[in-house]
Amino acid sequence: MSAIINPAPLVVHLIFRLDFGGLETLLVECVNHIPPNRYRHAIICLTDFTEFSNKITQPGVEIYALHKPPGLGFDIHIALWKLLRKLRPTILHTYNLATIEYTFTAALAGVPIRIHAEHGRDMADPEGKNTKHNFLRRHLAPLIDRYVPVSSDLQQWLTKVVRIPVAKQLLINNGVDTEKFQPNKSVSIPASPWTSEHLVIGTVGRIQDIKNHSGLVRSFQRLQQLLPQHKDRLRLSIIGDGPLLPTLKMQVEAAGLSNVVWLPGARADVTELMHSFTLFTLPSLAEGTPVTLLEAMACGLPVVASHVGGIPEVISDQIHGSLVPAADEEALANALANYIKQPELATRHGAAACIRIEQKYSLTSMLNAYTNLYDVLCKEKFKHVPLAHVIPRAD
C-alpha cells in the first residue's frame, strides 16, 4: 500500500517586485515562519525579484517573475491567469494598489480565496484620495474576501474614504522578530565606517521621494549648526537602495558632507547596522506601519519620526520617541538635537520603545493573525481548514 499526499493549501503572494523593503520583509517572515504543514507559499512578482529573495529559507518556495513593462499590460493578466491555473492556489494574497486589479484575474482563474493587504500609500497619492484608484479598490470588493490594513489609520481610510465595509476588513499589526532585533550593549560597531566615539543618526529604507531623505540631509546640516560642540562627532547613515540614491549622493557631495554621511545602498546586515546607531529617524511624508521603525524600537533606539500614517499608533510622543510634523526640517533637527543634549532621555525613550514592540508588535502575534485569517476564510469557503493529510491507497 502507498499513499497520496494531499499537500497543505497553497498561498500565492502577488507583489510588484521582490526587493529590499518593509512590505517585502514582512512577506518573507510569513513565508519562512508559517508552518509548511499548515500553508505552503509561492511568490509571483509582476516585474522581477532581486537578491533579496535569498532571505527566503523555507524549502520549496517557488518565485515567479512576469516581467511586466510600464503601462496597463493586458498580456500580464493572461500570463497570470495561466500561471494561477497551473499552480491551483487556495489563496491569492495581493499587496497594495499595484496588484489589486489582479484579484479579478484570480477570480477568473478559479482561486477560491482572495485577500488584499494595504501597507501604505505612495508619493503620487499620499492621502489616498485619488478618485480612480479608490473606485478600483471599492468596485473590486465583491471579489475580495478580506482587506487587511496594517494600521488603524489605513483602516479608517478604507472605511471612510474608500468605503469598504468594516466586516470585510481585518486589522493586522506588522510585527518584527524581537529575538533578532533587541538591544545590544556591545560597544563595538561592525559593518560601519563609524566608531563608538561618533554620534550616529541612522535610518533604513528605500531611497524614494516619499521617505524624504533629501529633507533629512538638510536637517542634518541644521543639526550641525545647532550643536557646534558635537559637530566633529555627528554622523549620518542612510541605509537602502532606490531610484533616488544617485541624486541623494549628489546632494550630499554638493553640501560637502561626503565624509560624514554614509550611503552604502541596500545591506543584508541591518541588525548589526541598527546597533551602530545612536538615534533612529524616519522623516517620511507618508507611511503605513513601517517595519524599520519597529526594528529600531525593538533595538532600544530612541526614535524621531514624522507624525504621519500609522506612526502615531506605534509611538506616543515623548514616551516611546519624538514625533515631528512631516517635512518640517527645523523640527526634525531640533528633536534630534534634544536627544543628543539629553542622553538620559534618549535612554529612557529607547527602553520604553523596546517594551512597546515586545508587547504589541511581535512577529509571533503577526504570524498567528495571518494564519488565523487563512484558517477562517478556508472554513468559510470549505466548511473546514484543508490541512495536509495522507490518504492511504491500495496499489
N, C-alpha and C positions, 0 to 999 in steps of 0.2 A: 504494500500500500504506500502511495506517495501523497503529497499534499499540494494543494493550490494555495499560493499565498495571496490573500486579499489585502493589499497594502493600505496603509493609513491614507486618509484623504489628502489630496494634493492641493496646496495653496499656491497659486501663481501670483507673484507680486509684479505689478506693472509700474515701472518708473520711467522718467525721461532719460536719465543717464546714471549709471552706477559709478560714482566718483566720490572723492573725499567731500564729506558734508554731514550735517547733523541728521537730516532725514535718512540718509543712506546708512549712517552709523546705527540708528535705531532698527532699520530693516535688517542689517547684518546681525545685530544682537538677537532679534527674534528668530532668524533662520538658524543661528548657532545654538540657541538655548531652549527653544521649544522642543520637547522630547520627540524624536522622529517616529516613535510608535504611536504618537498622537496625531501629528500632522507632518507631512513631507512638504518640501518647498522647491519652487523653481522661480527664477527671476527673468523677466523679459524687459529689455531696455529698448525704448523707442528709438534711441540713437545708438549709443555704444556703451562700453564699460572700460575702466582703466585698471591699473594695478591694485586699486582699492579692493577689487574683487578677491584678492588674495587673503583678505581678512575673513573670508568665509571658511570656517573649519569643519562644518558639518559635512560628512561624506555624502556624495550622491546628489548634490545640489547643482542642477544644470542652469547655465546662464545663456540667454539668447540675445542677440543684438539685431534689431530690424533696420538699422542704418537709415532712419527717417531723415529726408532732406528738409530744409526750411519750407514752410508753407503747409497747406492743408494735408497733402499726402494721402489721397484716397487709396492708393496702392497699399499703404501700410495697413489699412483696415482689412484688406483682403489677405495680406500676409499674416496678420494677427489671427484672423478667423481660421485660416488653415492650421496655424500652429496650435491654437486652442482646441481645434477638433482632433488634432493628433495627441495632445497631452491629456485631454479629458479631465481638467481640474474640477474639484468640487467647489472651490472658492477662487474668485478673482479679487485681488486686493489692489486698488489703484490709489495713487498718491498725487494730490494737488491738481490744479487746473489742467496741466498739460496732458493728463491721462484720463480725465473723467469722461470724455466723449466715447472712449473705447468700451465703456460699460454696455453701450448699445451693441457693439460688435460681439462682446462676450455673450449677451443675451441671444443673439442670432446663432452663436456657436453652441448654445445649449449649456452654458456654465450655470449651474443651479443657484449659486450664491454669489452676490456681488457687493463688495464693501468699498466705500470710498473714504479716504482719510484726508483731512485738511490740516497741514502742518504749518501753514503760514502763507503770506501773500508776497508778491514781488513788487519791484520798484515801479512798474508800469501802473499798478493799482494797489498802492499800499493800504488803502482803507477799504478795499473790497467793494467799491461802488460801481464798477463797470457794468452797465446795463446788459450788454450782450453776454458777458461771462456769467452773470447771475441768472439770466434767462436760461442758459445752458444748464447750470447747476440745478435749477429748480425743475425744469422740464424733464430732466433725466431721473428725477426722484422715483417715479414708478418702477424703474429698472434697478434701483439701488436698495438693497435690503437694510443697510445701515451706513450712516455718515459718522465718521469718527473725528471730531475736533480734538486737538491736543491741549487746548486751554479753554477756560471759561470765556475769555474774550472772543475766541473763534466760535464757540458755541452760541453766544449771544448774537454774533454776526450772522451765523447760519439761520438762527431763529427769526431775528427781527428784519434783517436786510434781504437775505436770500429767500426767506420764508419756507424753510424746511421744517416739517412738523417735529416737535420735540420727541415724539415717540419713535421717530426714525433715527435719532441721534444717540450716541454713547460717548461721553467724555472719557478719554483715557489719557492720564498724565504721562508725559515722557519720563523715562527712568534711566539711571546710569548704574554701572557696576561699582558699588561702594567698596568692594574688595580691591578693585583695580585702582580706583580713584579715591585716595584717602590722604590725610595729612602726612607729610614726610618731614621729620625733624633733622634730616641729614643736611649738613652744611655744604656738602659737595654739590656742584652744579654740572652734571654731564650734558652733553649734546647741545651746548650753547656757547657762544663766544664770550659770554659774560662770566664774571666771578662772583663769589659770595659778598664781595665788597660793593657790588653795584645795587642800585635800586631799580628793579626791572618792572616796567609797566608792560603787561602781556595781554595779547588777545589771540584767539584762534578762530578762523572762519574763512569761508570762501571770499576771495577778493573780488567783490562786485559792488555796484553802486549802493545797494540797499544797506550794506554793512557800514558805510560811511568811514572807511579807513582814511580817506583824504582829510576829513574833519579831525580824525584822531591825531594825525601827524601835526596839524596846525595847533591842536590842543596841547600836544607835547611841547611844541615850541613855546607856547604860552606858559606851560608848567616850568620850563627852564627859566623864564623871566620871573615867575612868582617865587621860585626857590633858588636864588643865585648861589646860596651857600651849599646847595646839593647838586649844582649843575654838572660838576665833574663826575658824579656817581650815577646820574639819571640815564637810563637806557630804555629803549622801546623795542619789543619783539612782536612782530606781526606774522603769525604762522598761518599759512594757507596759500592756495593757488587760485587762479581765476582770471577772467578776461581783463581785469584792470591792474594786474600785477605789474606789467611793464610801465604803465602810466604812473603807478604809485612809486615805483623805483625812480622814475624821472623826477617826480615831485620831491622825494627825499634827497636826491642828489642836488637838485636846484636850490634846496633850502640849506645845503651844507651840512646835512645830518647823517651822511653815509657811515660815519664812524660811530654813531650812537643809536642807529636804527637798523635792526636786523630783519631782513625779508628773505627767509630761506625757502619759501614755497611750501608745498604740501610735505608733511612729515608723518612718519609712522610711529614716532616716539613721543606722542602728545603727552602721555602721562609724565614722562621724565621732564619734558619742557614745562609743564604746569608747575612742577616743583622748583623750577628755576625762576618763577615769577615772584615778585614782591606783592604786586597787586594785579588783579584781572579787570579788564574793562571791555564793555560791549556797547559801542556807540551807535548801534543800528537805528535806522529810520523806521523800520517795521520789523516785527518778529512774531513767531508763534510762541513756543516754549523752547528756547534754544538749548541744544544739547551741551554745547561747550560751556554755557553758563552753569548748568547743573554739574558738569565735571569739575569746573573751577571751584564751585562752592563745596563739593564733596572733598576737595583737596584742602579745604580750610582757608581758602584765599579770600581776603576782603575784595568786594566787587563794586565797581562803579558802572552802572548801566543806564541805558535810555528808558524813560518811562513810557514804553510802548507795548502793544500787544499783550502777551501773556506774562511778560517780565514782572509786573507788579503783583501778580498772583504768587510768584516764587519769592520775591524779595519784599519784605516790609521795610520801608525806608528807615534808615538809622537803627535797624535791628539786625538784619542779615546783610546789609550793604547800603549803598547810597544810590538813589535814583535821581536822574537829571533830565530836563526836557530834551527831546530829540533835536539834534542839530545845533544845540547851544554849546558852542566850543568853549566859551568862557566858564560856564557852569561845570563842564566836564573837567577842565583844568583845575578849577578850584576844589572840586570834590577829590580829585587825585592828590592835590597838594595837602588837603586836610588829613588824609591817611598818612602821608609822608611825615607830616609835622606831629601826628599823634599815633605813634606805633602801637600804643596800648589799645587805642580804639580800633585800629586795624585788626589786632589780635582778637579782640572781643567779637567783632562783627564776623570775622572769619570762622571762629568757633561756633557761633550761632548759625551761620550758613551751613556748616557741615552737619549739624544736628537736624536742620530743616530738611536737607536732602535725604538723610537716613530715615526720617520719619514719613516723608510723603512722596519722594521721587526715586525710590529704589528700583533697580532693574527687575527684581523679583515681582514687585507689585505690577509693573507694566506687563511682564510676560504672562502673569496669571490673568490679567484683564483681557489680553488678546486671545489667549487660549479659551477662556470662558466665553468670549464673544463668538468664536468659531463654534464652540460646543452648542451654544444657544441657537444659533442660526441653523446648524445641522439638525438639531432636534425639531425646529420649526418646519424645516423642509422635508425631513425624512422620518420624523417622529422618533428618531434615535440618533446617537452620535456614531457614525460609521467608522469605528476604530478598527485598527488592523486585527485580523484574526486568521486562523488557519483552517481551511476546510479539508477534512480527510477525503481521499478519493481512492477507490479501488482500481488497480491497473488491470 
